[in-house]
């Protein structure tokens, strides 16, 4: 009687998880050691999937443990890897567990680049395998009963979890086996079977009959609800429906049987008989309708014996009135089962392979924090550099410190010599020329990478649009133009960056052309530099002057501010603080991360003192420059002004400005070279991302095309041909098939044997043929041929030498194929009686073989009758 329903496992296509995960790790996580460790974990995950899904699983706890570990691992990596069509694109393909397919096409399957889809299907297999393990348990001992009840409740919980989450996990219509209706029914079936196991345990432990009756009644209720859910839906295999209906009746019969025992104990003998009669009727229904699925002979014998004994005692002793079924009190219900909730980790042996990898939300928060930090540091450094450039510009316009060093009037000031030496040590004008020469090559390389990436997207999108136009609504996948919107936005951003970089390159080249000659002058030896600077009258009278001393003091203070600023810039760059622990703590406490609030607070705490020093440095420089300008006014009044000195001062100013421009140009060009090299790495990652998604889309496209071809092959190529009359309707005179008795549940019916066609009427023999003496099989003279009465479905044969052929399939008739054998039959010939070779046959026309010319066959010597044709049997 204990026939339990188990669920078939879904079949998955092979997928390499290691390659796309390792690519994402190498692109997203710094540090060679961390990358190597995470890649090893990705390879281990790929092997675990192969063990869980790439081979047939035994109906054993160890196989279920492997599935559970893989499911737990999927749950652990979900917040750490952005599985989607345009990021970590892995397409998971699963077949429908209940679709057996057809001759021309395989079973229904669905391919999605969604980790939620993979989790749903793996959890379905966990529940299915648990149901199979439970069905294999030995229910004759307590261990088997406990294991079966545990697995059925786990399976019920797994299917219920899928019902609650599948639509949000997939964001599209799932296959039938994991649709909410199907898994909801499966969950209820598993719960009913778990309740039945508890009923068996209570029966085995000989608990009170009232409790056993309530357990059985609750199980019957579960089975009845499950049957109602799938009664009018073609989602589960047809074999399930009669089993559910039978189990519902059997558990009701058990409830009535044990309740009858309780009635007998309470001396309610009429109620006892009424319940036993109801139980007997239920079991009889199962035996008559579902006997090929469940054997209830033992239960029926037990109930019938109890019913016979109860009737005998009541008839001879108690004479208690037997109440009607509707008058019997309802039996209570006692549920001892519930669906086991899905709480990760499900496996007791689970260890997170990516334990050291931070969740994606934390990683994104850290990335945003780093961007905020970089903005703050760059803003502070930019303020300091701008202030330094301003100071250098002011000093160059005042010809300081060269003006107070140029006392002889015919030698190069020491500050100019220092600047010239610095320019020569940095490579001079050749360095600038080489850096400017390299920029177009770097720019062109980045443009080619970006253009190639976008070209790949354009080609795949054009192919997708063509197929969508061809197949219309059958082409059910995300349109490429929608899927590629983030990538195209990213590509447009890179285009804008390259355009701005080209503009910046043009400004640098223009400024270089403006100051190239002066920079070249700085690169010359001291003698040539001195010859290029005009001489003037000495200003020795200014040596030791108080104004000169004040200027020198102020300039020294300004140099000290610049040095402090350089050190402050290095300090700002070297500050490092790992925010991972902060964000992990916030995620664990609140379940979410308020990145902005946490980042602003921490940045203020870490960089607050540095930003304050920057502002103090800016204010100090502002005061120094103001004092220097005032002191220089006094110095200019004291100097003797003439054309020669003015010309010399102008050249010295230009040399100072050229030095500042050289330093700034070299810094800008090196920064531009670094920018292009870093952008090349970013664009290569972008190109890899485009290549990966296009490869995944191509694989998905090929799968979809294959499925469409199979579905088209399964479609009928022509309208259905109506059956011949003799097959479509019963022949006259044939015995009609008995109509089956109505059943409350669908049942697999064995097809009845098709009825043979009606016998044709006896052929009519012409007068010429009947004149020959022939005897009937009984030896009596043959009666004259008379036209038979017409029968339904058969036309009266014409009186000719060739009788009408028997009713049957129509044979084609064309030149060379004259059709069915047109030989005349003798009187008394029975076309359904074979082997009538002892009958005297009248002479007949020559037998003509179909497809052959009408040559007369050779006659056997001495044989008095024509040669008989061979009828293939």
PEHU-V826639 format. One record per residue. N is the residue number from 1. PHI is phi in whole degrees, 0 to 359 (* if undefined). Layout:
n phi
N PHI
N PHI
This chain:
n phi
1 *
2 278
3 270
4 252
5 270
6 242
7 256
8 285
9 277
10 282
11 252
12 249
13 277
14 289
15 222
16 264
17 279
18 295
19 297
20 293
21 292
22 296
23 299
24 296
25 297
26 293
27 278
28 250
29 246
30 282
31 94
32 295
33 294
34 297
35 297
36 297
37 294
38 292
39 293
40 297
41 295
42 296
43 295
44 295
45 297
46 297
47 293
48 296
49 296
50 297
51 292
52 277
53 235
54 267
55 209
56 296
57 259
58 285
59 277
60 216
61 300
62 296
63 295
64 295
65 297
66 297
67 298
68 295
69 296
70 294
71 297
72 299
73 293
74 298
75 295
76 285
77 272
78 302
79 280
80 252
81 232
82 277
83 289
84 195
85 290
86 244
87 232
88 275
89 265
90 234
91 266
92 258
93 243
94 227
95 266
96 293
97 291
98 255
99 267
100 274
101 79
102 218
103 294
104 265
105 213
106 286
107 289
108 296
109 214
110 222
111 241
112 222
113 270
114 217
115 290
116 299
117 295
118 298
119 298
120 299
121 292
122 294
123 295
124 301
125 294
126 299
127 295
128 295
129 293
130 298
131 294
132 290
133 296
134 297
135 292
136 271
137 288
138 276
139 272
140 269
141 224
142 294
143 298
144 296
145 295
146 295
147 296
148 297
149 298
150 296
151 291
152 295
153 291
154 295
155 300
156 299
157 295
158 296
159 294
160 295
161 296
162 297
163 301
164 282
165 240
166 295
167 291
168 287
169 286
170 261
171 58
172 195
173 288
174 278
175 291
176 298
177 293
178 251
179 290
180 304
181 296
182 293
183 290
184 296
185 295
186 298
187 299
188 291
189 297
190 297
191 293
192 297
193 290
194 295
195 297
196 296
197 298
198 295
199 299
200 296
201 295
202 295
203 296
204 294
205 277
206 56
207 286
208 297
209 296
210 296
211 290
212 298
213 298
214 293
215 297
216 294
217 294
218 293
219 297
220 298
221 296
222 299
223 297
224 296
225 296
226 297
227 295
228 296
229 293
230 251
231 297
232 250
233 234
234 261
235 253
236 254
237 303
238 295
239 292
240 287
241 299
242 296
243 295
244 297
245 297
246 295
247 297
248 300
249 293
250 295
251 292
252 295
253 298
254 296
255 298
256 295
257 298
258 288
259 290
260 293
261 296
262 296
263 296
264 297
265 295
266 270
267 61
268 257
269 289
270 293
271 298
272 301
273 294
274 299
275 290
276 294
277 297
278 296
279 297
280 296
281 296
282 296
283 292
284 297
285 298
286 297
287 296
288 276
289 252
290 236
291 295
292 283
293 255
294 222
295 264
296 242
297 299
298 298
299 295
300 296
301 298
302 297
303 291
304 294
305 297
306 295
307 294
308 298
309 295
310 294
311 296
312 299
313 296
314 290
315 290
316 264
317 240
318 272
319 54
320 277
321 287
322 271
323 285
324 290
325 299
326 290
327 271
328 287
329 293
330 290
331 277
332 292
333 232
334 221
335 263
336 249
337 235
338 203
339 293
340 288
341 293
342 273
343 238
344 281
345 275
346 277
347 271
348 282
349 254
350 283
351 227
352 289
353 292
354 248
355 298
356 277
357 273
358 284
359 299
360 299
361 296
362 293
363 299
364 294
365 296
366 297
367 296
368 294
369 299
370 299
371 294
372 299
373 297
374 298
375 298
376 296
377 295
378 297
379 295
380 294
381 295
382 297
383 298
384 291
385 294
386 297
387 294
388 296
389 298
390 297
391 297
392 297
393 296
394 296
395 296
396 294
397 292
398 266
399 56
400 249
401 271
402 298
403 297
404 272
405 268
406 277
407 263
408 279
409 87
410 227
411 237
412 281
413 299
414 298
415 296
416 291
417 299
418 296
419 296
420 297
421 299
422 296
423 295
424 295
425 295
426 276
427 100
428 63
429 290
430 296
431 297
432 295
433 299
434 293
435 296
436 292
437 293
438 283
439 299
440 299
441 295
442 296
443 297
444 296
445 299
446 294
447 295
448 296
449 297
450 294
451 296
452 295
453 298
454 291
455 296
456 299
457 295
458 297
459 296
460 294
461 294
462 295
463 297
464 296
465 294
466 297
467 292
468 292
469 293
470 286
471 264
472 57
473 290
474 287
475 277
476 263
477 204
478 298
479 300
480 296
481 295
482 280
483 293
484 270
485 303
486 298
487 293
488 291
489 296
490 296
491 296
492 296
493 297
494 294
495 299
496 297
497 297
498 294
499 296
500 295
501 296
502 296
503 296
504 296
505 299
506 296
507 294
508 295
509 297
510 296
511 293
512 295
513 296
514 293
515 252
516 296
517 296
518 293
519 297
520 298
521 296
522 294
523 278
524 279
525 297
526 296
527 295
528 293
529 294
530 293
531 291
532 280
533 264
534 298
535 269
536 209
537 297
538 296
539 240
540 294
541 295
542 274
543 295
544 84
545 290
546 297
547 296
548 295
549 296
550 296
551 298
552 298
553 294
554 296
555 295
556 295
557 295
558 294
559 297
560 295
561 297
562 297
563 295
564 299
565 292
566 299
567 294
568 295
569 296
570 296
571 296
572 298
573 289
574 274
575 293
576 217
577 214
578 275
579 270
580 301
581 297
582 297
583 290
584 298
585 296
586 297
587 294
588 291
589 280
590 255
591 76
592 207
593 237
594 270
595 299
596 298
597 297
598 293
599 294
600 299
601 297
602 291
603 296
604 295
605 290
606 277
607 253
608 300
609 293
610 290
611 297
612 294
613 295
614 298
615 296
616 296
617 295
618 295
619 294
620 296
621 295
622 299
623 293
624 296
625 298
626 296
627 292
628 296
629 296
630 294
631 294
632 292
633 297
634 295
635 294
636 293
637 292
638 281
639 285
640 281
641 260
642 211
643 296
644 295
645 293
646 294
647 295
648 297
649 296
650 294
651 294
652 298
653 297
654 298
655 295
656 295
657 296
658 298
659 297
660 297
661 292
662 299
663 299
664 290
665 296
666 298
667 297
668 295
669 292
670 295
671 295
672 295
673 297
674 297
675 300
676 295
677 295
678 292
679 295
680 299
681 297
682 295
683 290
684 295
685 295
686 297
687 296
688 297
689 297
690 296
691 296
692 296
693 291
694 290
695 297
696 296
697 294
698 295
699 298
700 296
701 296
702 297
703 297
704 293
705 297
706 297
707 297
708 294
709 297
710 293
711 293
712 293
713 294
714 284
715 288
716 294
717 274
718 213
719 296
720 296
721 269
722 293
723 290
724 298
725 299
726 289
727 263
728 278
729 234
730 295
731 287
732 294
733 87
734 278
735 280
736 291
737 289
738 290
739 284
740 292
741 291
742 295
743 236
744 284
745 233
746 299
747 214
748 287
749 257
750 286
751 295
752 285
753 291
754 297
755 285
756 290
757 293
758 295
759 293
760 282
761 290
762 300
763 292
764 264
765 261
766 290
767 296
768 295
769 287
770 283
771 287
772 289
773 285
774 219
775 247
776 286
777 304
778 281
779 95
780 279
781 299
782 289
783 285
784 300
785 293
786 235
787 292
788 286
789 292
790 293
791 247
792 298
793 85
794 228
795 274
796 291
797 289
798 281
799 281
800 212
801 290
802 254
803 289
804 291
805 282
806 293
807 295
808 187
809 298
810 291
811 260
812 290
813 230
814 205
815 306
816 91
817 221
818 289
819 108
820 291
821 303
822 262
823 257
824 287
825 264
826 287
827 295
828 79
829 285
830 248
831 292
832 261
833 245
834 266
835 78
836 272
837 281
838 273
839 280
840 283
841 267
842 285
843 302
844 221
845 298
846 294
847 288
848 249
849 288
850 302
851 83
852 243
853 291
854 282
855 274
856 288
857 287
858 291
859 266
860 286
861 294
862 80
863 270
864 286
865 246
866 296
867 297
868 276
869 287
870 267
871 259
872 288
873 250
